[in-house]
Structure formats: structure tokens, C-alpha cells
């Protein structure tokens, strides 16, 4: 096994606001443009670094086809005016793609192969639907019961978790309400201002009197998902959407979304050369597999794995960004691992803030890094479940 030769530090982190899909503010914004925006925003945080000094750009994308195909990493960085000398690669591990991109970027530095890397993520669920433009499952999946779970929709896997871990509907709805409450409070108190780079959407409106198309700029500076007035009574009125007698609804599930995030990592050598201020140190990353039909439980196994790898105790982790794919799976993980609810998603989670699939890991890493700096927390984690039955977890140390 290769040994780490140096540390990797996060020196900048930025993201776009997250829009609702498929009819939200970014419905007509291309994912490569969102990516370019996040890359540019992160680079402005380290003005001493020339773009040509970036060794490589790793971008996570869960559905890398159509508008976010053709190696969207390379397309996005070139459209963002990085020089031709800067390379880019797109990686896909579904919901953990953005976090995987950060981990891959960090490992290149830790092995001494690079000094400045970018780990990022982008996803437009408005333009590329869940499962991609063309879903052609291997027919062997349906041939025997052992593999049929691969074909389950994410909602059905959440129902399976809710049944097996006995997570009732009222608990799921209460969890969702708290996610919105925390997110709305965070917006009101400016918690996201350090990390969000406002994006100007240029809507084109038909002026019938003048018979011309008028461009109308719309500056988007906050996440679109959090809903004021979300209560348990409101959510209790929603019907299950995945199983007729189920408990998983649109209200206690993550929102389909559009967004991008970018994290710049540097070696100690690069930090000294450019007089950079490190924000956090990358400590480790782990992935674990679980049965596809209960994919939501994945973090339960990834979290202990990364803690063992880094020799950090769970009780020492001050902030956990646990991606809320569904309230059912989030509660199952929280209850089984005994996670401190006050430390999990203190600013709300994907049920309120949205889940732009491959971008989520980079976005939640950005939230974590800036949040730990403000609150003086030492250790923080980003973790999520992954389609087809996996879980991922990354661990960071605040050094700002």
C-alpha cells in the first residue's frame, strides 16, 4: 500500500446556490456553466495562485451525459478560462461523486504527485433526469432475487430501510421539519454567505408590445429549497410516493436540485510558496458496500471505517454533514451509530437544502469547512449513502 508523504490542505471552498429541479432558478443553466462559476469563485479566494499552477481538476458528476457529458470537468474548466495546460477528469460514484473528487485530489497531493488540486462537483437534475437520458438495465438484474435490488428506485430503498429499522412516518416528518427550520435559520443569520457565490441568471422575456426579447438579470444568492411554513401537520397531509402503504413522501425526501461546488487543495510547499492560509486538513476517506435494496444505511459502515483509518473517535467529531437522501435512512444511521443530533446537519440538510447528486459532496464539504472555521470546531465529517448500495465518509480537521 502506498504511504502518505505529505498533508493536503483545503485553502479555498466555494459553491453556487442550489436551485430546485426541474422548474427552479437554474432550470436553463448548463451544469458546465455552474461548474465554471464554482471554480472561478474558489480561485478568487486564493488570488496569489495562478490558474496555470493547478495540477489537475477532479469533478464529480452522477449522470455524466448529455449537457454534463464529454468529460464535463475539462469542458467546464476551459469555459471558465483556465489555460489549456490545466487538465480535468470527471468521476462518478453517484451521490458521493463530489466527495470522491475531493478525496482523489487530496490523495494526489498526499502522495507527492501534485501541489495544487481542485476537487469539485456539478449536477443539473433539471437537464439530466435521475438515471440519465437512457436507462438500459442489464437483464440479469431481474433474473434472480439476489440482484433485483440494483433495479430498485431510491424511494423503494428508503421504504425498505424504514421497515427494517422501524422508522415511523411521524419521526420522518419531524426530522424533515427540523431540516427546514435549521436551514431557514442559517439563511436568516447569514451562515452560508461565506461559501455561496451568487449566480446571475439571465432570463429572456418576450416584450409583446415592442416585439422583442428582453434580457432580465436575476441574481441568485440563496438556496431555493428551504420552505417557510413547513410543519408536521403540512407534511402529514402528503401521500406516500413510492409505495401505496408506505411512509416516504416528497416532504421527507431530499429535493432534486441543480448546483456546483469547488474545493482547492494545496500541499505545505504550495502554501509556503504562495503564503496561503489553510482552512482545513484532509484526514481520510472511506467507502463501504451494503445490499443495494437498503442502500440508505451505507454511512453506518463508512463512518466507522474512516474513523478507524484516521484513529479519530466519533465523540471527537464536532460537525457531521450527513446527506439527507431520505429522513428514513438518516434516522436509521443516526440511531444505529448513536450520533449526536445537535452535531448532525446543524444548518439543515438535503431535505431542505437540496441534493444535486454528484455535486453534493463538494457542496457539503464547502459548508463544513466554512462552518468549522466560524464555530472553532476541530473535526468534521461529510458522509452519505450511495445508489446501488454503498456509503462514503470523509474526515477533515479545522486548522484555520
Long-range contacts (C-beta under 8 A, 24 or more apart in sequence): 2-111, 4-110, 4-111, 5-110, 5-111, 5-112, 6-109, 6-110, 6-112, 6-267, 6-268, 6-269, 7-109, 7-110, 7-267, 7-268, 7-281, 7-282, 8-105, 8-106, 8-107, 8-109, 8-110, 8-117, 8-265, 8-266, 8-267, 8-281, 8-282, 9-265, 9-266, 9-267, 9-268, 9-271, 9-278, 9-279, 9-280, 9-281, 9-282, 9-399, 10-263, 10-264, 10-265, 10-278, 10-279, 10-280, 10-281, 10-282, 10-365, 10-369, 10-396, 11-45, 11-46, 11-264, 11-265, 11-266, 11-271, 11-276, 11-277, 11-278, 11-279, 12-42, 12-43, 12-45, 12-46, 12-263, 12-264, 12-279, 13-42, 13-45, 13-195, 13-261, 13-262, 13-263, 13-264, 13-279, 13-365, 13-366, 13-369, 13-370, 14-38, 14-41, 14-42, 14-44, 14-45, 14-195, 14-196, 14-197, 14-261, 14-262, 14-366, 15-41, 15-195, 15-196, 15-197, 15-259, 15-260, 15-261, 15-262, 15-362, 15-363, 15-366, 15-367, 16-41, 16-196, 16-197, 16-199, 16-220, 16-259, 16-260, 16-261, 17-196, 17-198, 17-199, 17-220, 17-221, 17-222, 17-223, 17-224, 17-259, 18-223, 18-224, 18-225, 18-257, 18-258, 18-259, 18-353, 18-354, 18-356, 18-363, 19-126, 19-220, 19-224, 19-257, 19-258, 19-259, 19-354, 20-224, 20-225, 20-255, 20-256, 20-257, 20-258, 20-354, 21-124, 21-125, 21-126, 21-255, 21-256, 21-257, 21-258, 21-356, 22-125, 22-126, 22-129, 22-256, 23-126, 24-126, 24-224, 24-257, 24-258, 25-201, 25-218, 25-220, 25-224, 26-124, 26-126, 26-199, 26-201, 26-220, 26-258, 26-259, 27-126, 27-127, 27-258, 28-126, 28-201, 28-203, 29-124, 29-199, 29-201, 29-258, 30-67, 30-68, 30-124, 30-127, 31-61, 31-67, 31-68, 31-72, 31-76, 31-122, 31-123, 31-124, 31-127, 31-128, 31-258, 31-260, 32-67, 32-68, 32-72, 32-75, 32-76, 32-79, 32-122, 33-76, 33-79, 34-122, 34-124, 34-199, 34-258, 34-259, 34-260, 34-359, 35-59, 35-72, 35-73, 35-76, 35-77, 35-80, 35-120, 35-122, 35-260, 35-262, 36-76, 36-77, 36-79, 36-80, 37-80, 37-197, 37-199, 37-260, 38-120, 38-122, 38-197, 38-260, 38-261, 38-262, 38-362, 39-76, 39-77, 39-80, 39-82, 39-118, 39-120, 39-262, 40-80, 40-81, 40-197, 41-197, 41-262, 42-118, 42-120, 42-262, 42-263, 42-264, 43-264, 45-264, 46-264, 46-274, 46-276, 48-274, 48-275, 48-276, 49-116, 49-264, 49-266, 49-270, 49-274, 49-276, 51-81, 51-82, 51-83, 51-86, 52-82, 52-83, 52-85, 52-86, 53-115, 53-116, 53-270, 54-82, 54-86, 54-116, 54-117, 54-118, 54-264, 55-87, 55-108, 55-113, 55-114, 55-115, 55-116, 55-117, 56-86, 56-87, 56-88, 56-89, 56-105, 56-108, 56-114, 56-117, 56-118, 57-82, 57-86, 57-87, 57-88, 57-89, 57-117, 57-118, 57-120, 58-88, 58-89, 58-91, 58-101, 58-102, 58-104, 58-105, 58-117, 58-118, 58-119, 58-120, 59-88, 59-89, 59-90, 59-91, 59-101, 59-120, 59-121, 59-122, 60-90, 60-91, 60-92, 60-93, 60-96, 60-97, 60-98, 60-99, 60-100, 60-101, 60-119, 60-120, 60-121, 60-122, 60-358, 60-359, 60-361, 60-362, 61-90, 61-91, 61-92, 61-97, 61-121, 61-122, 61-123, 61-357, 61-358, 61-359, 62-92, 62-94, 62-95, 62-97, 62-123, 62-357, 62-358, 63-123, 63-128, 63-129, 63-130, 63-131, 63-132, 63-357, 63-358, 64-90, 64-92, 64-358, 65-128, 65-132, 65-133, 66-127, 66-128, 66-132, 66-133, 67-124, 67-127, 67-128, 68-122, 68-123, 68-124, 68-127, 68-128, 72-122, 73-120, 76-122, 92-358, 93-287, 93-386, 93-390, 93-392, 94-357, 94-358, 94-386, 94-387, 94-388, 94-390, 95-323, 95-325, 95-355, 95-357, 95-358, 95-360, 95-361, 95-384, 95-385, 95-386, 95-387, 96-287, 96-361, 96-384, 96-386, 96-390, 96-392, 97-121, 97-357, 97-358, 97-359, 97-361, 98-261, 98-358, 98-359, 98-360, 98-361, 98-362, 98-363, 98-364, 98-365, 99-285, 99-360, 99-361, 99-362, 99-364, 99-365, 99-382, 99-384, 99-392, 99-394, 100-285, 100-361, 100-392, 101-361, 101-362, 102-263, 102-265, 102-282, 102-285, 102-361, 102-362, 102-365, 102-394, 103-282, 103-285, 103-394, 105-263, 105-265, 106-265, 106-282, 106-285, 109-265, 109-266, 109-267, 110-282, 114-267, 115-266, 115-267, 115-269, 115-270, 116-264, 116-265, 116-266, 116-267, 116-270, 117-264, 117-265, 117-266, 118-262, 118-263, 118-264, 118-265, 119-262, 119-263, 119-265, 119-362, 119-365, 120-260, 120-261, 120-262, 120-263, 120-362, 121-260, 121-261, 121-262, 121-356, 121-358, 121-359, 121-360, 121-361, 121-362, 121-363, 122-259, 122-260, 122-356, 122-358, 122-359, 123-257, 123-258, 123-259, 123-260, 123-356, 123-357, 123-358, 123-359, 123-360, 124-258, 124-356, 125-256, 125-257, 125-258, 125-356, 125-357, 126-258, 127-258, 130-154, 130-256, 147-292, 148-293, 149-291, 149-292, 149-293, 149-294, 149-389, 150-292, 150-388, 150-389, 152-292, 152-293, 153-242, 154-295, 154-325, 154-326, 154-387, 155-241, 155-242, 155-243, 155-248, 155-253, 155-326, 156-242, 156-243, 156-293, 157-292, 157-293, 157-294, 157-295, 157-296, 157-329, 158-242, 158-248, 158-253, 158-296, 158-325, 158-326, 158-328, 158-329, 159-242, 159-243, 159-246, 159-247, 159-248, 159-328, 160-293, 160-294, 161-294, 161-296, 161-297, 161-326, 161-328, 161-329, 161-332, 162-246, 162-247, 162-248, 162-328, 162-332, 164-294, 165-297, 165-328, 165-331, 165-332, 165-335, 165-336, 167-247, 167-327, 167-328, 167-331, 167-332, 167-335, 168-247, 169-236, 169-247, 169-252, 170-232, 170-236, 171-327, 171-331, 172-247, 172-248, 172-249, 172-252, 172-326, 172-327, 172-328, 172-331, 173-232, 173-235, 173-236, 173-249, 173-251, 173-252, 173-327, 174-232, 175-252, 175-324, 175-327, 175-330, 175-331, 175-351, 176-230, 176-235, 176-251, 176-252, 176-327, 176-351, 176-352, 177-230, 177-231, 177-232, 177-235, 179-324, 179-327, 179-345, 179-348, 179-349, 179-350, 179-351, 179-352, 179-353, 180-226, 180-227, 180-230, 180-348, 180-351, 180-352, 181-230, 181-348, 182-345, 182-346, 182-347, 182-348, 182-349, 182-352, 183-223, 183-225, 183-226, 183-347, 183-348, 183-349, 183-352, 183-353, 184-226, 184-228, 184-348, 184-352, 186-347, 186-348, 187-222, 187-223, 187-226, 191-347, 191-371, 191-374, 192-222, 192-223, 192-347, 192-367, 194-370, 194-374, 195-366, 195-367, 195-369, 195-370, 196-221, 196-222, 196-223, 223-353, 223-354, 224-354, 225-255, 225-257, 225-352, 225-353, 225-354, 226-348, 226-352, 226-353, 227-352, 230-352, 247-328, 248-326, 248-328, 252-326, 252-327, 252-328, 252-351, 253-325, 253-326, 253-327, 253-351, 254-323, 254-324, 254-325, 254-326, 254-349, 254-350, 254-351, 254-354, 254-355, 255-350, 255-351, 255-352, 255-353, 255-354, 255-355, 256-354, 256-355, 257-354, 257-355, 257-356, 258-356, 259-354, 259-356, 259-359, 259-363, 260-356, 260-359, 260-362, 260-363, 261-359, 261-362, 261-363, 261-365, 261-366, 262-362, 262-366, 263-362, 263-365, 263-366, 263-369, 277-400, 278-399, 278-400, 279-369, 279-370, 279-373, 279-398, 279-399, 279-400, 280-369, 280-372, 280-373, 280-380, 280-396, 280-397, 280-398, 280-399, 280-400, 281-396, 281-397, 281-399, 282-394, 282-396, 283-310, 283-312, 283-379, 283-395, 283-396, 283-397, 284-309, 284-310, 284-394, 284-395, 285-392, 285-393, 285-394, 285-395, 286-392, 286-393, 287-386, 287-390, 287-391, 287-392, 288-390, 288-391, 288-392, 289-389, 289-390, 290-389, 290-390, 290-391, 291-389, 292-387, 292-388, 292-389, 293-389, 294-389, 295-329, 295-385, 295-386, 295-387, 295-388, 295-389, 295-390, 296-325, 296-326, 296-328, 296-329, 296-330, 296-332, 296-333, 296-385, 297-329, 297-332, 297-333, 297-336, 297-385, 297-391, 298-384, 298-385, 298-386, 298-389, 298-390, 298-391, 298-392, 299-333, 299-383, 299-384, 299-385, 299-391, 299-392, 299-393, 300-332, 300-333, 300-336, 300-337, 300-391, 301-391, 302-383, 302-390, 302-391, 302-392, 302-393, 303-333, 303-337, 303-381, 303-383, 303-391, 303-393, 304-337, 305-393, 306-381, 306-393, 306-394, 306-395, 307-395, 310-395, 312-379, 312-395, 314-338, 314-339, 316-378, 316-379, 317-343, 317-379, 317-380, 317-381, 317-395, 318-343, 318-372, 318-375, 318-377, 318-378, 318-379, 318-380, 319-343, 319-346, 319-368, 319-371, 319-372, 319-375, 319-377, 319-379, 319-380, 319-381, 320-344, 320-345, 320-380, 320-381, 320-383, 321-345, 321-349, 321-364, 321-365, 321-367, 321-368, 321-380, 321-381, 321-382, 321-383, 322-349, 322-383, 322-384, 323-349, 323-350, 323-355, 323-360, 323-364, 323-382, 323-383, 323-384, 323-385, 324-349, 324-350, 324-351, 324-355, 325-350, 325-355, 325-384, 325-385, 327-351, 329-385, 333-385, 346-371, 347-371, 360-384, 361-392, 361-394, 365-394, 365-396, 368-396, 369-396, 369-398, 372-396, 372-398, 372-400, 373-398, 373-400
